Amino acid sequence: MDSKIKKEKYPMDTYVCLDLETTGLNPKRDRVIEIGAVRVCHGQEVDCFSTFVNPGRRLDPRIVELTGICDDDLAQAPDMGEVLPELLAFLGEDVLVGHRISFDYAFVKKAALDAKKDYRAMGVDTLQIARKYLAEAEKKNLEYLCKYFQIPHKAHRALDDARATGQLYEILAGRFGGEEAMFGPQPLVCNIKRDTPATKAQKEQLCRLLQAHTLKLGEDGLPLLDMDKMTRSETSRLIDQILAKYGR
């Protein structure tokens, strides 16, 4: 290696810790319900971003139990399209740090694609770091590692998770980082396509099926979706679900 090349030292000077709470694990079908982001400079929080996000659907009871977030919390919240410009402005070109950051990035990337915006980022994954360097830790999830390192933490709330991730990164980088590339930014890759709004024909077909079988969204095992905000793919899945169970 050329001795003139300056090696990076970790932890990084500046980065943004990002965490999202969502209705599920699939960015193609699920929606963001809470965003937390914390900008860290030289190990100290200097700015933060936090908001609820209205997913346009009723929350599954397991998500309410996991996060403590309920439908009433989200009823008056902005949707992801409204939140996105401010979020992207906050993130800027900073490196993202997260516990399984590819998950959070995928939801932001999907929202950006749907809004016809080009968002790309570099990232550091504290989960991958923990798997490599903390073999002795029984579990590698954020909640367990916060107990392991005595980091104050309220699990499954976006801003608290983001703050805890920043502290975890600083600890891990301080102990194991040095010049290890894993503690520095890597390109985040997300192979996901843009969703388009449901077509008029799809909405009309869905309405006919609901009326024919006396069904309501949010009841009879159907998700509670805002028909005005439904995408082409989720409308198609819902139509297929009704046809499979009730026929035409």
CORTA-V349545 format. One record per residue. N is the residue number from 1. RES is the residue in one letter. SS is DSSP state (~ for helix, > for strand, _ for the rest). PSI is psi in radians with two decimals (999 if undefined). D_FIRST is the distance of its C-alpha to the first C-alpha in Angstrom with 1 decimal. Layout:
# CORTA-V349545
n=N res=RES ss=SS psi=PSI d_first=D_FIRST
n=N res=RES ss=SS psi=PSI d_first=D_FIRST
This chain:
# CORTA-V349545
n=1 res=M ss=_ psi=2.42 d_first=0.0
n=2 res=D ss=_ psi=2.13 d_first=3.8
n=3 res=S ss=_ psi=-0.28 d_first=6.1
n=4 res=K ss=_ psi=-0.28 d_first=8.6
n=5 res=I ss=_ psi=2.18 d_first=7.8
n=6 res=K ss=_ psi=2.17 d_first=10.3
n=7 res=K ss=_ psi=2.50 d_first=10.3
n=8 res=E ss=_ psi=2.57 d_first=13.8
n=9 res=K ss=_ psi=2.42 d_first=16.3
n=10 res=Y ss=> psi=2.50 d_first=19.1
n=11 res=P ss=_ psi=2.77 d_first=22.0
n=12 res=M ss=_ psi=2.72 d_first=21.9
n=13 res=D ss=_ psi=-0.74 d_first=24.0
n=14 res=T ss=> psi=2.40 d_first=26.2
n=15 res=Y ss=> psi=2.96 d_first=27.2
n=16 res=V ss=> psi=2.18 d_first=30.4
n=17 res=C ss=> psi=2.26 d_first=31.7
n=18 res=L ss=> psi=2.37 d_first=33.9
n=19 res=D ss=> psi=2.43 d_first=36.6
n=20 res=L ss=> psi=2.51 d_first=39.5
n=21 res=E ss=> psi=2.44 d_first=42.7
n=22 res=T ss=> psi=2.97 d_first=44.1
n=23 res=T ss=_ psi=-0.18 d_first=47.1
n=24 res=G ss=_ psi=-2.93 d_first=45.1
n=25 res=L ss=_ psi=-0.13 d_first=41.8
n=26 res=N ss=_ psi=1.94 d_first=41.9
n=27 res=P ss=_ psi=-0.29 d_first=40.9
n=28 res=K ss=_ psi=-0.52 d_first=42.9
n=29 res=R ss=_ psi=-0.50 d_first=46.1
n=30 res=D ss=_ psi=2.94 d_first=45.7
n=31 res=R ss=_ psi=2.69 d_first=45.7
n=32 res=V ss=> psi=2.41 d_first=44.2
n=33 res=I ss=> psi=-0.32 d_first=46.6
n=34 res=E ss=> psi=2.47 d_first=44.6
n=35 res=I ss=> psi=2.35 d_first=41.4
n=36 res=G ss=> psi=2.28 d_first=39.7
n=37 res=A ss=> psi=2.44 d_first=36.6
n=38 res=V ss=> psi=2.20 d_first=35.3
n=39 res=R ss=> psi=2.27 d_first=32.9
n=40 res=V ss=> psi=2.26 d_first=30.9
n=41 res=C ss=> psi=2.13 d_first=29.5
n=42 res=H ss=_ psi=0.75 d_first=27.9
n=43 res=G ss=_ psi=0.01 d_first=29.6
n=44 res=Q ss=> psi=2.44 d_first=33.0
n=45 res=E ss=> psi=2.26 d_first=35.0
n=46 res=V ss=> psi=-0.24 d_first=35.9
n=47 res=D ss=> psi=2.76 d_first=37.6
n=48 res=C ss=> psi=2.81 d_first=38.8
n=49 res=F ss=> psi=2.27 d_first=40.4
n=50 res=S ss=> psi=2.34 d_first=43.0
n=51 res=T ss=> psi=2.58 d_first=45.7
n=52 res=F ss=> psi=2.74 d_first=47.8
n=53 res=V ss=_ psi=2.25 d_first=47.9
n=54 res=N ss=_ psi=2.05 d_first=51.0
n=55 res=P ss=_ psi=-0.11 d_first=50.1
n=56 res=G ss=_ psi=0.38 d_first=53.5
n=57 res=R ss=> psi=2.80 d_first=54.5
n=58 res=R ss=_ psi=2.49 d_first=55.9
n=59 res=L ss=_ psi=2.49 d_first=53.5
n=60 res=D ss=_ psi=2.46 d_first=53.6
n=61 res=P ss=~ psi=-0.57 d_first=55.1
n=62 res=R ss=~ psi=-0.55 d_first=52.0
n=63 res=I ss=~ psi=-0.68 d_first=49.8
n=64 res=V ss=~ psi=-0.77 d_first=52.4
n=65 res=E ss=~ psi=-0.71 d_first=52.4
n=66 res=L ss=~ psi=-0.76 d_first=48.6
n=67 res=T ss=~ psi=-0.43 d_first=48.0
n=68 res=G ss=_ psi=0.02 d_first=51.4
n=69 res=I ss=_ psi=2.35 d_first=51.4
n=70 res=C ss=_ psi=2.98 d_first=54.6
n=71 res=D ss=~ psi=-0.65 d_first=56.1
n=72 res=D ss=~ psi=-0.58 d_first=57.9
n=73 res=D ss=~ psi=-0.52 d_first=54.6
n=74 res=L ss=~ psi=-0.20 d_first=53.4
n=75 res=A ss=_ psi=-0.72 d_first=56.6
n=76 res=Q ss=_ psi=0.12 d_first=56.2
n=77 res=A ss=_ psi=2.71 d_first=52.4
n=78 res=P ss=_ psi=2.73 d_first=50.8
n=79 res=D ss=_ psi=3.05 d_first=49.5
n=80 res=M ss=~ psi=-0.60 d_first=45.8
n=81 res=G ss=~ psi=-0.62 d_first=46.5
n=82 res=E ss=~ psi=-0.62 d_first=47.7
n=83 res=V ss=~ psi=-0.57 d_first=45.0
n=84 res=L ss=~ psi=-0.85 d_first=42.0
n=85 res=P ss=~ psi=-0.73 d_first=41.9
n=86 res=E ss=~ psi=-0.69 d_first=41.8
n=87 res=L ss=~ psi=-0.84 d_first=39.2
n=88 res=L ss=~ psi=-0.62 d_first=36.9
n=89 res=A ss=~ psi=-0.67 d_first=37.4
n=90 res=F ss=~ psi=-0.79 d_first=36.6
n=91 res=L ss=~ psi=-0.67 d_first=33.4
n=92 res=G ss=_ psi=-2.35 d_first=32.2
n=93 res=E ss=_ psi=0.29 d_first=28.6
n=94 res=D ss=_ psi=2.69 d_first=27.5
n=95 res=V ss=_ psi=2.40 d_first=25.4
n=96 res=L ss=> psi=2.37 d_first=27.9
n=97 res=V ss=> psi=2.30 d_first=27.9
n=98 res=G ss=> psi=2.81 d_first=30.4
n=99 res=H ss=_ psi=1.76 d_first=31.6
n=100 res=R ss=_ psi=1.09 d_first=31.2
n=101 res=I ss=~ psi=-0.43 d_first=30.4
n=102 res=S ss=~ psi=-0.55 d_first=30.7
n=103 res=F ss=~ psi=-0.91 d_first=34.4
n=104 res=D ss=~ psi=-0.71 d_first=35.0
n=105 res=Y ss=~ psi=-0.69 d_first=32.9
n=106 res=A ss=~ psi=-0.69 d_first=34.9
n=107 res=F ss=~ psi=-0.68 d_first=38.1
n=108 res=V ss=~ psi=-0.75 d_first=37.0
n=109 res=K ss=~ psi=-0.75 d_first=35.6
n=110 res=K ss=~ psi=-0.79 d_first=38.9
n=111 res=A ss=~ psi=-0.69 d_first=40.9
n=112 res=A ss=~ psi=-0.75 d_first=38.9
n=113 res=L ss=~ psi=-0.76 d_first=39.5
n=114 res=D ss=~ psi=-0.51 d_first=43.1
n=115 res=A ss=_ psi=0.14 d_first=43.4
n=116 res=K ss=_ psi=0.69 d_first=41.7
n=117 res=K ss=_ psi=2.56 d_first=38.7
n=118 res=D ss=_ psi=1.82 d_first=35.1
n=119 res=Y ss=_ psi=2.17 d_first=33.1
n=120 res=R ss=_ psi=2.63 d_first=29.4
n=121 res=A ss=_ psi=2.79 d_first=27.2
n=122 res=M ss=> psi=2.67 d_first=24.0
n=123 res=G ss=> psi=2.87 d_first=24.7
n=124 res=V ss=> psi=2.31 d_first=23.9
n=125 res=D ss=> psi=1.91 d_first=26.2
n=126 res=T ss=~ psi=-0.41 d_first=27.4
n=127 res=L ss=~ psi=-0.79 d_first=29.3
n=128 res=Q ss=~ psi=-0.69 d_first=26.2
n=129 res=I ss=~ psi=-0.80 d_first=24.6
n=130 res=A ss=~ psi=-0.70 d_first=27.9
n=131 res=R ss=~ psi=-0.57 d_first=28.1
n=132 res=K ss=~ psi=-0.71 d_first=24.8
n=133 res=Y ss=~ psi=-0.21 d_first=25.2
n=134 res=L ss=_ psi=0.99 d_first=29.0
n=135 res=A ss=_ psi=-0.52 d_first=30.4
n=136 res=E ss=_ psi=-0.29 d_first=33.2
n=137 res=A ss=_ psi=2.24 d_first=34.5
n=138 res=E ss=_ psi=-0.71 d_first=37.5
n=139 res=K ss=_ psi=2.83 d_first=36.9
n=140 res=K ss=_ psi=0.10 d_first=34.0
n=141 res=N ss=_ psi=2.84 d_first=36.1
n=142 res=L ss=~ psi=-0.73 d_first=36.1
n=143 res=E ss=~ psi=-0.78 d_first=39.6
n=144 res=Y ss=~ psi=-0.76 d_first=38.9
n=145 res=L ss=~ psi=-0.52 d_first=35.6
n=146 res=C ss=~ psi=-0.69 d_first=37.4
n=147 res=K ss=~ psi=-0.71 d_first=40.0
n=148 res=Y ss=~ psi=-0.73 d_first=37.3
n=149 res=F ss=_ psi=0.11 d_first=35.7
n=150 res=Q ss=_ psi=0.82 d_first=39.0
n=151 res=I ss=_ psi=2.16 d_first=38.0
n=152 res=P ss=_ psi=2.35 d_first=41.2
n=153 res=H ss=_ psi=2.34 d_first=41.6
n=154 res=K ss=_ psi=1.83 d_first=44.2
n=155 res=A ss=_ psi=2.57 d_first=43.0
n=156 res=H ss=_ psi=0.54 d_first=43.2
n=157 res=R ss=_ psi=2.28 d_first=43.8
n=158 res=A ss=~ psi=-0.87 d_first=41.2
n=159 res=L ss=~ psi=-0.70 d_first=40.7
n=160 res=D ss=~ psi=-0.72 d_first=40.8
n=161 res=D ss=~ psi=-0.70 d_first=38.3
n=162 res=A ss=~ psi=-0.78 d_first=35.9
n=163 res=R ss=~ psi=-0.75 d_first=36.3
n=164 res=A ss=~ psi=-0.66 d_first=35.9
n=165 res=T ss=~ psi=-0.68 d_first=32.7
n=166 res=G ss=~ psi=-0.76 d_first=31.2
n=167 res=Q ss=~ psi=-0.68 d_first=32.2
n=168 res=L ss=~ psi=-0.77 d_first=30.8
n=169 res=Y ss=~ psi=-0.78 d_first=27.4
n=170 res=E ss=~ psi=-0.72 d_first=27.4
n=171 res=I ss=~ psi=-0.86 d_first=28.4
n=172 res=L ss=~ psi=-0.76 d_first=25.9
n=173 res=A ss=~ psi=-0.63 d_first=23.0
n=174 res=G ss=~ psi=-0.61 d_first=24.2
n=175 res=R ss=~ psi=-0.70 d_first=24.5
n=176 res=F ss=~ psi=-0.14 d_first=21.6
n=177 res=G ss=~ psi=-1.28 d_first=19.3
n=178 res=G ss=> psi=-2.02 d_first=16.9
n=179 res=E ss=_ psi=0.27 d_first=13.6
n=180 res=E ss=_ psi=2.17 d_first=14.9
n=181 res=A ss=~ psi=-0.50 d_first=14.7
n=182 res=M ss=~ psi=-0.45 d_first=18.3
n=183 res=F ss=~ psi=-0.03 d_first=19.6
n=184 res=G ss=_ psi=3.02 d_first=18.4
n=185 res=P ss=_ psi=2.40 d_first=20.0
n=186 res=Q ss=> psi=2.61 d_first=20.2
n=187 res=P ss=> psi=2.34 d_first=22.5
n=188 res=L ss=_ psi=2.26 d_first=26.0
n=189 res=V ss=_ psi=2.31 d_first=27.9
n=190 res=C ss=_ psi=1.93 d_first=31.6
n=191 res=N ss=_ psi=1.58 d_first=33.7
n=192 res=I ss=_ psi=2.59 d_first=37.1
n=193 res=K ss=_ psi=2.74 d_first=39.8
n=194 res=R ss=_ psi=2.42 d_first=42.0
n=195 res=D ss=_ psi=2.57 d_first=45.5
n=196 res=T ss=_ psi=2.69 d_first=48.5
n=197 res=P ss=> psi=2.66 d_first=51.8
n=198 res=A ss=_ psi=2.50 d_first=54.6
n=199 res=T ss=_ psi=2.84 d_first=57.0
n=200 res=K ss=~ psi=-0.72 d_first=60.6
n=201 res=A ss=~ psi=-0.69 d_first=61.7
n=202 res=Q ss=~ psi=-0.79 d_first=59.6
n=203 res=K ss=~ psi=-0.71 d_first=61.0
n=204 res=E ss=~ psi=-0.73 d_first=64.5
n=205 res=Q ss=~ psi=-0.75 d_first=64.1
n=206 res=L ss=~ psi=-0.80 d_first=62.7
n=207 res=C ss=~ psi=-0.71 d_first=65.7
n=208 res=R ss=~ psi=-0.74 d_first=68.1
n=209 res=L ss=~ psi=-0.75 d_first=66.8
n=210 res=L ss=~ psi=-0.75 d_first=66.8
n=211 res=Q ss=~ psi=-0.73 d_first=70.4
n=212 res=A ss=~ psi=-0.60 d_first=71.6
n=213 res=H ss=_ psi=0.19 d_first=70.5
n=214 res=T ss=_ psi=0.93 d_first=71.2
n=215 res=L ss=_ psi=2.73 d_first=67.7
n=216 res=K ss=_ psi=2.47 d_first=65.7
n=217 res=L ss=_ psi=2.36 d_first=62.0
n=218 res=G ss=_ psi=-0.10 d_first=61.1
n=219 res=E ss=_ psi=2.99 d_first=64.0
n=220 res=D ss=_ psi=0.55 d_first=64.8
n=221 res=G ss=_ psi=0.12 d_first=61.2
n=222 res=L ss=_ psi=2.52 d_first=59.9
n=223 res=P ss=_ psi=2.61 d_first=57.0
n=224 res=L ss=_ psi=1.76 d_first=58.1
n=225 res=L ss=> psi=2.60 d_first=56.4
n=226 res=D ss=_ psi=1.92 d_first=57.1
n=227 res=M ss=~ psi=-0.51 d_first=58.4
n=228 res=D ss=~ psi=-0.34 d_first=57.6
n=229 res=K ss=~ psi=0.09 d_first=53.9
n=230 res=M ss=_ psi=2.53 d_first=53.5
n=231 res=T ss=> psi=2.93 d_first=51.0
n=232 res=R ss=~ psi=-0.74 d_first=52.0
n=233 res=S ss=~ psi=-0.74 d_first=50.2
n=234 res=E ss=~ psi=-0.52 d_first=51.6
n=235 res=T ss=~ psi=-0.72 d_first=55.1
n=236 res=S ss=~ psi=-0.75 d_first=54.9
n=237 res=R ss=~ psi=-0.70 d_first=54.0
n=238 res=L ss=~ psi=-0.73 d_first=56.8
n=239 res=I ss=~ psi=-0.79 d_first=59.3
n=240 res=D ss=~ psi=-0.67 d_first=58.3
n=241 res=Q ss=~ psi=-0.77 d_first=58.7
n=242 res=I ss=~ psi=-0.75 d_first=62.2
n=243 res=L ss=~ psi=-0.70 d_first=63.2
n=244 res=A ss=~ psi=-0.59 d_first=62.1
n=245 res=K ss=~ psi=-0.65 d_first=64.1
n=246 res=Y ss=~ psi=-0.24 d_first=67.1
n=247 res=G ss=_ psi=-2.96 d_first=67.3
n=248 res=R ss=_ psi=999 d_first=68.5
